[in-house]
Amino acid sequence: MPSRDHPTLGFVLHDVARFLRRRFEQHARGLGLTRSQWQVLAFLAPNPGIHQAALADMIDIEAITLVRILDKLESRGLIERRQHPKDRRLWLLHLTPDAHPLLERMRELGEITRGEALAGIPEPERERLTRMLTLMKTNLIEACDRPVDAQKVNHG
């Protein structure tokens, strides 16, 4: 168990992510969206035409949970479902024109939140931090594609 004086990387990363979300939510309260709803919009924006199962997988939520979020976003006129041209079982997701101003505002609030988080960190260090975290992400993606070595897990 990490001590207060020496928290582990995982705990620090988790806390930073949690506080980034919390602060963004404080800024975004007036937008009338839940965190799950703005997360879906944020992931859908660069992936127009993605099908529901792929989006659920990308966001790491259950498909049924995503369906409820999509229903609410669709009722607000922010997304539309279009039937796949070759597979009638699949629905393809698209943002509506009404979603774009909201996404732009979300991006602005994201920049404000990142600015608060990175206050006091010089630009070269910000770039270095991003490069290191990106490398860590790549390492973990690759590691997740390999089987776990039981000997390493059991014996450290």
LOSESE-613850 format. One line per field, with one value per atom (N, C-alpha, C): chain; atom name; z, y, x. Coordinates in steps of 0.1 Angstrom, whole numbers, plus 5000, padded with zeros to 4 digits. Example, Ala and Ser with C-alpha at 12.3 -4.5 7.8 and 13.67 -1.06 7.14 Angstrom:
mol <- [A, A, A, A, A, A]
atom <- [N, CA, C, N, CA, C]
pz <- [5078, 5078, 5078, 5071, 5071, 5079]
py <- [4943, 4955, 4967, 4978, 4989, 5000]
px <- [5132, 5123, 5132, 5128, 5137, 5129]
This chain:
mol <- [A, A, A, A, A, A, A, A, A, A, A, A, A, A, A, A, A, A, A, A, A, A, A, A, A, A, A, A, A, A, A, A, A, A, A, A, A, A, A, A, A, A, A, A, A, A, A, A, A, A, A, A, A, A, A, A, A, A, A, A, A, A, A, A, A, A, A, A, A, A, A, A, A, A, A, A, A, A, A, A, A, A, A, A, A, A, A, A, A, A, A, A, A, A, A, A, A, A, A, A, A, A, A, A, A, A, A, A, A, A, A, A, A, A, A, A, A, A, A, A, A, A, A, A, A, A, A, A, A, A, A, A, A, A, A, A, A, A, A, A, A, A, A, A, A, A, A, A, A, A, A, A, A, A, A, A, A, A, A, A, A, A, A, A, A, A, A, A, A, A, A, A, A, A, A, A, A, A, A, A, A, A, A, A, A, A, A, A, A, A, A, A, A, A, A, A, A, A, A, A, A, A, A, A, A, A, A, A, A, A, A, A, A, A, A, A, A, A, A, A, A, A, A, A, A, A, A, A, A, A, A, A, A, A, A, A, A, A, A, A, A, A, A, A, A, A, A, A, A, A, A, A, A, A, A, A, A, A, A, A, A, A, A, A, A, A, A, A, A, A, A, A, A, A, A, A, A, A, A, A, A, A, A, A, A, A, A, A, A, A, A, A, A, A, A, A, A, A, A, A, A, A, A, A, A, A, A, A, A, A, A, A, A, A, A, A, A, A, A, A, A, A, A, A, A, A, A, A, A, A, A, A, A, A, A, A, A, A, A, A, A, A, A, A, A, A, A, A, A, A, A, A, A, A, A, A, A, A, A, A, A, A, A, A, A, A, A, A, A, A, A, A, A, A, A, A, A, A, A, A, A, A, A, A, A, A, A, A, A, A, A, A, A, A, A, A, A, A, A, A, A, A, A, A, A, A, A, A, A, A, A, A, A, A, A, A, A, A, A, A, A, A, A, A, A, A, A, A, A, A, A, A, A, A, A, A, A, A, A, A, A, A, A, A, A, A, A, A, A, A, A, A, A, A, A, A, A, A, A, A, A, A, A, A, A, A, A, A]
atom <- [N, CA, C, N, CA, C, N, CA, C, N, CA, C, N, CA, C, N, CA, C, N, CA, C, N, CA, C, N, CA, C, N, CA, C, N, CA, C, N, CA, C, N, CA, C, N, CA, C, N, CA, C, N, CA, C, N, CA, C, N, CA, C, N, CA, C, N, CA, C, N, CA, C, N, CA, C, N, CA, C, N, CA, C, N, CA, C, N, CA, C, N, CA, C, N, CA, C, N, CA, C, N, CA, C, N, CA, C, N, CA, C, N, CA, C, N, CA, C, N, CA, C, N, CA, C, N, CA, C, N, CA, C, N, CA, C, N, CA, C, N, CA, C, N, CA, C, N, CA, C, N, CA, C, N, CA, C, N, CA, C, N, CA, C, N, CA, C, N, CA, C, N, CA, C, N, CA, C, N, CA, C, N, CA, C, N, CA, C, N, CA, C, N, CA, C, N, CA, C, N, CA, C, N, CA, C, N, CA, C, N, CA, C, N, CA, C, N, CA, C, N, CA, C, N, CA, C, N, CA, C, N, CA, C, N, CA, C, N, CA, C, N, CA, C, N, CA, C, N, CA, C, N, CA, C, N, CA, C, N, CA, C, N, CA, C, N, CA, C, N, CA, C, N, CA, C, N, CA, C, N, CA, C, N, CA, C, N, CA, C, N, CA, C, N, CA, C, N, CA, C, N, CA, C, N, CA, C, N, CA, C, N, CA, C, N, CA, C, N, CA, C, N, CA, C, N, CA, C, N, CA, C, N, CA, C, N, CA, C, N, CA, C, N, CA, C, N, CA, C, N, CA, C, N, CA, C, N, CA, C, N, CA, C, N, CA, C, N, CA, C, N, CA, C, N, CA, C, N, CA, C, N, CA, C, N, CA, C, N, CA, C, N, CA, C, N, CA, C, N, CA, C, N, CA, C, N, CA, C, N, CA, C, N, CA, C, N, CA, C, N, CA, C, N, CA, C, N, CA, C, N, CA, C, N, CA, C, N, CA, C, N, CA, C, N, CA, C, N, CA, C, N, CA, C, N, CA, C, N, CA, C, N, CA, C, N, CA, C, N, CA, C, N, CA, C, N, CA, C, N, CA, C, N, CA, C, N, CA, C, N, CA, C, N, CA, C, N, CA, C, N, CA, C, N, CA, C, N, CA, C, N, CA, C, N, CA, C, N, CA, C, N, CA, C, N, CA, C, N, CA, C, N, CA, C, N, CA, C, N, CA, C, N, CA, C]
pz <- [5000, 5000, 5000, 4991, 4990, 5002, 5007, 5018, 5012, 5020, 5016, 5010, 5015, 5011, 4997, 4994, 4982, 4975, 4969, 4962, 4949, 4945, 4933, 4921, 4910, 4897, 4894, 4896, 4893, 4901, 4914, 4923, 4918, 4915, 4911, 4897, 4888, 4875, 4877, 4885, 4888, 4894, 4904, 4911, 4901, 4893, 4883, 4873, 4868, 4859, 4866, 4878, 4886, 4888, 4892, 4894, 4881, 4870, 4857, 4854, 4855, 4852, 4861, 4874, 4884, 4880, 4877, 4874, 4860, 4850, 4838, 4840, 4849, 4852, 4858, 4867, 4873, 4863, 4853, 4843, 4834, 4831, 4821, 4827, 4839, 4845, 4837, 4832, 4825, 4811, 4807, 4793, 4793, 4805, 4805, 4801, 4802, 4798, 4810, 4810, 4820, 4815, 4824, 4820, 4809, 4811, 4801, 4787, 4787, 4775, 4768, 4775, 4768, 4764, 4771, 4768, 4754, 4753, 4740, 4729, 4731, 4720, 4717, 4727, 4724, 4716, 4719, 4712, 4698, 4697, 4684, 4674, 4679, 4669, 4660, 4664, 4655, 4648, 4651, 4646, 4640, 4630, 4625, 4618, 4619, 4613, 4620, 4632, 4640, 4644, 4645, 4650, 4665, 4671, 4685, 4693, 4689, 4696, 4697, 4685, 4685, 4694, 4695, 4703, 4718, 4721, 4735, 4739, 4730, 4733, 4735, 4727, 4727, 4740, 4745, 4757, 4770, 4767, 4778, 4787, 4780, 4788, 4781, 4789, 4783, 4772, 4762, 4751, 4755, 4765, 4770, 4776, 4783, 4789, 4778, 4768, 4757, 4750, 4748, 4742, 4749, 4763, 4771, 4769, 4768, 4766, 4752, 4742, 4729, 4727, 4734, 4734, 4738, 4749, 4755, 4745, 4740, 4730, 4718, 4713, 4701, 4704, 4716, 4719, 4720, 4723, 4724, 4710, 4700, 4687, 4684, 4692, 4691, 4683, 4682, 4674, 4666, 4656, 4648, 4645, 4645, 4642, 4627, 4620, 4606, 4604, 4597, 4595, 4585, 4589, 4581, 4567, 4556, 4543, 4539, 4546, 4542, 4554, 4566, 4577, 4585, 4584, 4591, 4606, 4611, 4626, 4632, 4623, 4628, 4626, 4636, 4635, 4635, 4626, 4625, 4632, 4639, 4647, 4641, 4641, 4635, 4644, 4645, 4652, 4643, 4649, 4641, 4641, 4632, 4633, 4646, 4654, 4667, 4677, 4675, 4684, 4683, 4671, 4669, 4678, 4680, 4689, 4703, 4707, 4721, 4722, 4711, 4712, 4712, 4705, 4705, 4719, 4726, 4740, 4749, 4747, 4755, 4753, 4741, 4738, 4745, 4745, 4752, 4767, 4773, 4787, 4790, 4781, 4782, 4783, 4774, 4774, 4787, 4792, 4805, 4816, 4816, 4827, 4826, 4814, 4812, 4816, 4813, 4818, 4833, 4840, 4854, 4859, 4853, 4857, 4855, 4844, 4840, 4845, 4853, 4858, 4864, 4861, 4867, 4861, 4851, 4844, 4831, 4829, 4816, 4804, 4793, 4780, 4776, 4777, 4774, 4783, 4795, 4805, 4802, 4797, 4793, 4782, 4772, 4760, 4764, 4773, 4777, 4785, 4793, 4801, 4791, 4781, 4771, 4763, 4760, 4753, 4761, 4774, 4783, 4786, 4788, 4790, 4777, 4766, 4753, 4752, 4755, 4755, 4764, 4776, 4786, 4781, 4775, 4769, 4758, 4749, 4739, 4745, 4755, 4762, 4767, 4774, 4780, 4770, 4759, 4748, 4743, 4740, 4735, 4746, 4758, 4769, 4770, 4768, 4769, 4758, 4747, 4736, 4738, 4749, 4751, 4763, 4764, 4775, 4788, 4799, 4812, 4815, 4819, 4823, 4838, 4840, 4854, 4864, 4859, 4868, 4873, 4864, 4868, 4878, 4876, 4884, 4898, 4899, 4912, 4920, 4913, 4920, 4919, 4914, 4913, 4903]
py <- [4988, 5000, 5012, 5022, 5034, 5043, 5049, 5059, 5072, 5081, 5095, 5102, 5098, 5105, 5099, 5087, 5080, 5073, 5081, 5074, 5067, 5057, 5050, 5057, 5054, 5061, 5058, 5046, 5043, 5051, 5053, 5061, 5076, 5081, 5095, 5097, 5088, 5089, 5088, 5079, 5078, 5091, 5096, 5109, 5120, 5122, 5133, 5132, 5120, 5118, 5121, 5117, 5119, 5134, 5141, 5156, 5163, 5159, 5165, 5164, 5152, 5150, 5159, 5159, 5167, 5181, 5186, 5201, 5204, 5195, 5197, 5197, 5188, 5188, 5200, 5206, 5219, 5230, 5230, 5240, 5238, 5225, 5221, 5220, 5223, 5221, 5228, 5239, 5247, 5242, 5232, 5226, 5217, 5212, 5203, 5189, 5185, 5171, 5164, 5151, 5143, 5140, 5136, 5132, 5121, 5111, 5101, 5106, 5115, 5121, 5129, 5137, 5145, 5136, 5125, 5115, 5109, 5105, 5099, 5109, 5121, 5131, 5133, 5134, 5136, 5124, 5112, 5100, 5099, 5103, 5102, 5113, 5124, 5135, 5131, 5124, 5120, 5107, 5101, 5087, 5087, 5096, 5096, 5083, 5078, 5066, 5053, 5054, 5043, 5036, 5022, 5015, 5015, 5012, 5013, 5004, 4992, 4982, 4987, 4992, 4997, 5009, 5018, 5030, 5025, 5016, 5011, 5005, 4998, 4992, 5003, 5013, 5024, 5031, 5033, 5041, 5032, 5019, 5009, 5009, 5009, 5007, 4996, 4991, 4981, 4986, 4978, 4982, 4988, 4981, 4986, 4999, 5002, 5015, 5026, 5023, 5032, 5035, 5025, 5027, 5037, 5037, 5046, 5060, 5062, 5075, 5080, 5071, 5075, 5079, 5072, 5076, 5091, 5094, 5108, 5118, 5115, 5124, 5126, 5115, 5116, 5124, 5122, 5130, 5145, 5148, 5163, 5168, 5159, 5163, 5164, 5158, 5159, 5148, 5136, 5125, 5119, 5112, 5104, 5091, 5081, 5067, 5065, 5059, 5056, 5041, 5035, 5020, 5018, 5007, 5003, 4999, 5003, 5000, 4985, 4977, 4963, 4953, 4958, 4950, 4957, 4952, 4959, 4958, 4950, 4949, 4960, 4966, 4977, 4991, 4999, 5013, 5021, 5030, 5039, 5052, 5058, 5070, 5082, 5093, 5106, 5117, 5127, 5139, 5147, 5155, 5164, 5178, 5187, 5200, 5207, 5204, 5210, 5206, 5195, 5191, 5198, 5204, 5210, 5222, 5232, 5243, 5238, 5228, 5222, 5216, 5209, 5203, 5214, 5224, 5235, 5241, 5243, 5248, 5238, 5225, 5215, 5215, 5218, 5219, 5231, 5242, 5254, 5251, 5245, 5241, 5231, 5222, 5213, 5220, 5230, 5238, 5246, 5252, 5259, 5249, 5237, 5227, 5223, 5220, 5216, 5227, 5239, 5251, 5251, 5249, 5249, 5237, 5226, 5214, 5216, 5223, 5224, 5237, 5245, 5258, 5256, 5264, 5263, 5253, 5246, 5236, 5243, 5245, 5251, 5243, 5249, 5243, 5231, 5232, 5220, 5208, 5210, 5199, 5194, 5202, 5198, 5188, 5192, 5183, 5170, 5171, 5159, 5150, 5155, 5148, 5140, 5147, 5141, 5130, 5132, 5122, 5109, 5112, 5100, 5093, 5100, 5093, 5086, 5091, 5085, 5072, 5072, 5060, 5050, 5054, 5045, 5038, 5046, 5041, 5031, 5034, 5024, 5012, 5013, 5001, 4992, 4998, 4991, 4985, 4992, 4986, 4973, 4974, 4963, 4951, 4955, 4945, 4938, 4945, 4939, 4929, 4930, 4921, 4908, 4908, 4896, 4888, 4875, 4868, 4872, 4871, 4874, 4862, 4866, 4856, 4853, 4841, 4837, 4837, 4834, 4833, 4847, 4857, 4871, 4876, 4873, 4878, 4871, 4859, 4852, 4854, 4857, 4859, 4873, 4882, 4896, 4897]
px <- [5009, 5000, 5009, 5006, 5015, 5013, 5023, 5022, 5018, 5014, 5011, 5023, 5035, 5047, 5052, 5048, 5053, 5042, 5032, 5021, 5027, 5020, 5025, 5019, 5026, 5022, 5007, 5003, 4989, 4979, 4982, 4973, 4973, 4985, 4986, 4978, 4980, 4973, 4958, 4954, 4940, 4934, 4941, 4936, 4936, 4947, 4947, 4935, 4933, 4922, 4908, 4907, 4895, 4892, 4903, 4902, 4900, 4906, 4903, 4889, 4883, 4869, 4860, 4863, 4855, 4856, 4867, 4868, 4861, 4863, 4856, 4841, 4836, 4822, 4817, 4825, 4822, 4820, 4829, 4828, 4816, 4813, 4803, 4789, 4787, 4773, 4762, 4765, 4755, 4751, 4758, 4756, 4744, 4740, 4728, 4731, 4743, 4747, 4753, 4751, 4758, 4772, 4781, 4794, 4794, 4785, 4784, 4780, 4771, 4766, 4777, 4784, 4795, 4806, 4808, 4819, 4815, 4803, 4798, 4800, 4796, 4797, 4812, 4820, 4835, 4841, 4837, 4842, 4836, 4823, 4816, 4821, 4825, 4829, 4840, 4851, 4861, 4859, 4847, 4844, 4830, 4827, 4813, 4810, 4798, 4794, 4798, 4804, 4807, 4795, 4795, 4783, 4784, 4772, 4770, 4779, 4781, 4789, 4804, 4809, 4823, 4824, 4815, 4815, 4815, 4806, 4806, 4819, 4825, 4838, 4849, 4849, 4858, 4857, 4845, 4843, 4844, 4844, 4845, 4832, 4821, 4808, 4800, 4790, 4781, 4772, 4769, 4761, 4748, 4741, 4728, 4729, 4740, 4742, 4743, 4751, 4752, 4739, 4731, 4718, 4709, 4709, 4702, 4707, 4721, 4727, 4723, 4724, 4721, 4707, 4698, 4683, 4682, 4688, 4687, 4693, 4705, 4711, 4703, 4697, 4688, 4676, 4670, 4658, 4661, 4674, 4678, 4682, 4682, 4686, 4700, 4709, 4723, 4730, 4723, 4728, 4717, 4721, 4711, 4717, 4708, 4711, 4707, 4716, 4713, 4716, 4706, 4708, 4720, 4727, 4739, 4733, 4740, 4735, 4734, 4743, 4743, 4739, 4739, 4736, 4725, 4712, 4701, 4702, 4710, 4711, 4720, 4728, 4737, 4732, 4734, 4730, 4743, 4744, 4756, 4752, 4762, 4759, 4766, 4758, 4763, 4759, 4767, 4763, 4754, 4745, 4737, 4743, 4739, 4745, 4743, 4733, 4731, 4741, 4748, 4758, 4771, 4774, 4787, 4790, 4780, 4783, 4786, 4779, 4780, 4794, 4799, 4812, 4823, 4821, 4830, 4831, 4820, 4820, 4827, 4825, 4832, 4847, 4851, 4866, 4871, 4864, 4869, 4870, 4860, 4860, 4871, 4874, 4885, 4899, 4900, 4913, 4914, 4903, 4904, 4908, 4902, 4905, 4919, 4924, 4938, 4948, 4944, 4952, 4953, 4942, 4943, 4951, 4950, 4958, 4973, 4976, 4991, 4997, 4990, 4995, 5008, 5018, 5031, 5041, 5036, 5045, 5049, 5062, 5066, 5063, 5061, 5057, 5066, 5079, 5087, 5084, 5081, 5078, 5064, 5055, 5042, 5043, 5051, 5053, 5059, 5069, 5076, 5066, 5058, 5048, 5039, 5034, 5025, 5032, 5044, 5052, 5054, 5057, 5059, 5046, 5035, 5022, 5018, 5020, 5017, 5024, 5037, 5046, 5040, 5037, 5031, 5019, 5010, 4998, 5001, 5010, 5014, 5020, 5028, 5034, 5023, 5013, 5002, 4993, 4990, 4982, 4989, 5002, 5009, 5009, 5011, 5012, 4998, 4987, 4974, 4971, 4979, 4977, 4985, 4994, 5002, 4996, 4998, 4994, 5002, 4996, 5002, 5012, 5024, 5034, 5031, 5025, 5020, 5032, 5044, 5055, 5059, 5058, 5061, 5051, 5038, 5027, 5028, 5031, 5031, 5044, 5055, 5068, 5074, 5067, 5072, 5082]
